[in-house]
Amino acid sequence: MFLKQRTTGKLIEVLSQQDLFNPMHGTIIGRYHAGEELQEPERFDKTDLVFTSDEPMPKCWTDVHYRDAAVFHYYKKAS
């Protein structure tokens, strides 16, 4: 999977998709996709990555508390 680094516009090949999908992990392992030679793997901050179409990543990949409001509303209603 490829993402784009927001600040530079460079393509990043994601090497650790489990880190990408886990909101508890703030970084992913990836490498720049440039040139003919494979680049060395690096850590990239998920807040600096977007899809190649410039769309942001889903909140469920980046925010541990993305469902807190819905859960709070459900339990408040059930009580």
Sine and cosine of phi, psi and omega as CSV:
sin_phi,cos_phi,sin_psi,cos_psi,sin_omega,cos_omega
0.00,0.00,0.61,-0.80,0.02,-1.00
-0.90,-0.44,0.65,-0.76,0.14,-0.99
-0.81,-0.59,0.17,-0.99,0.00,-1.00
-0.90,-0.44,0.68,-0.74,0.08,-1.00
-0.98,0.21,0.84,-0.54,-0.11,-0.99
-0.87,0.50,-0.67,0.74,-0.11,-0.99
-0.96,0.27,-0.55,0.84,-0.07,-1.00
-0.95,-0.32,-0.37,0.93,-0.07,-1.00
0.99,0.16,0.08,1.00,-0.01,-1.00
-0.98,0.18,0.53,-0.85,0.05,-1.00
-0.98,0.20,0.66,-0.75,0.03,-1.00
-0.87,-0.50,0.82,-0.58,0.11,-0.99
-1.00,0.08,0.86,-0.50,-0.01,-1.00
-0.98,0.18,0.84,-0.55,-0.01,-1.00
-0.98,-0.21,-0.28,0.96,-0.04,-1.00
-0.81,-0.59,0.99,0.14,-0.05,-1.00
-0.91,0.41,-0.48,0.88,0.05,-1.00
-0.89,0.46,-0.63,0.77,0.07,-1.00
-0.91,0.42,-0.60,0.80,-0.01,-1.00
-0.89,0.45,-0.70,0.72,-0.07,-1.00
-0.99,0.15,-0.30,0.95,-0.06,-1.00
-1.00,0.03,0.91,-0.41,-0.03,-1.00
-0.93,0.36,-0.23,0.97,0.04,-1.00
-0.97,0.23,-0.28,0.96,-0.01,-1.00
-0.98,-0.18,0.86,-0.51,-0.03,-1.00
-1.00,0.07,-0.19,0.98,0.00,-1.00
-0.76,-0.65,0.31,-0.95,0.08,-1.00
-0.79,-0.61,0.33,-0.94,0.13,-0.99
-0.99,-0.12,0.78,-0.63,0.01,-1.00
-0.38,-0.93,-0.05,-1.00,0.07,-1.00
-0.55,-0.83,0.51,-0.86,0.06,-1.00
-0.89,0.46,0.63,-0.77,0.04,-1.00
-0.96,-0.26,1.00,0.08,-0.04,-1.00
-0.50,-0.87,0.58,-0.81,0.03,-1.00
0.97,0.23,-0.08,-1.00,-0.04,-1.00
-1.00,0.00,-0.43,0.90,-0.03,-1.00
-1.00,-0.05,0.55,-0.84,0.08,-1.00
-0.92,0.39,0.72,-0.70,0.03,-1.00
-0.99,0.11,0.33,-0.94,0.03,-1.00
-0.95,0.31,0.63,-0.78,0.07,-1.00
-0.89,0.46,0.59,-0.81,0.01,-1.00
-0.66,-0.75,0.21,-0.98,0.14,-0.99
-1.00,-0.07,0.69,-0.73,0.03,-1.00
-0.82,-0.58,0.68,-0.74,0.04,-1.00
-0.96,0.28,0.78,-0.63,-0.05,-1.00
-0.90,0.43,-0.43,0.90,0.01,-1.00
-0.94,0.35,-0.30,0.96,-0.01,-1.00
-0.99,-0.16,0.18,0.98,-0.04,-1.00
-0.90,-0.44,0.61,-0.79,0.07,-1.00
-0.68,-0.73,0.23,-0.97,0.12,-0.99
-0.92,0.39,0.30,-0.95,-0.03,-1.00
-0.89,0.45,-0.33,0.94,0.05,-1.00
-1.00,0.05,0.13,0.99,-0.04,-1.00
0.95,0.30,0.17,0.99,0.10,-1.00
-0.97,0.22,0.60,-0.80,0.04,-1.00
-0.95,0.32,0.34,-0.94,0.06,-1.00
-0.95,0.32,0.43,-0.90,0.03,-1.00
-0.87,0.49,0.58,-0.82,0.00,-1.00
-0.87,0.50,-0.52,0.85,-0.02,-1.00
-0.92,0.40,-0.24,0.97,0.07,-1.00
-1.00,-0.03,-0.33,0.95,-0.14,-0.99
-0.85,-0.53,-0.36,0.93,-0.11,-0.99
-0.85,-0.53,0.92,-0.40,-0.02,-1.00
-0.88,0.48,-0.52,0.86,-0.10,-1.00
-0.98,-0.18,0.43,0.90,-0.10,-1.00
-0.91,0.41,-0.32,0.95,0.00,-1.00
-0.93,-0.37,0.13,0.99,-0.06,-1.00
-0.84,0.54,-0.69,0.72,-0.03,-1.00
-0.89,0.45,-0.67,0.74,0.00,-1.00
-0.92,0.40,-0.66,0.75,0.00,-1.00
-0.92,0.39,-0.69,0.73,0.03,-1.00
-0.87,0.49,-0.69,0.73,0.00,-1.00
-0.89,0.45,-0.65,0.76,-0.01,-1.00
-0.90,0.43,-0.74,0.67,-0.05,-1.00
-0.94,0.34,-0.55,0.84,0.04,-1.00
-0.91,0.41,-0.65,0.76,0.00,-1.00
-0.94,0.35,-0.59,0.81,-0.03,-1.00
-0.96,0.28,-0.41,0.91,-0.05,-1.00
-0.97,0.25,0.00,0.00,0.00,0.00
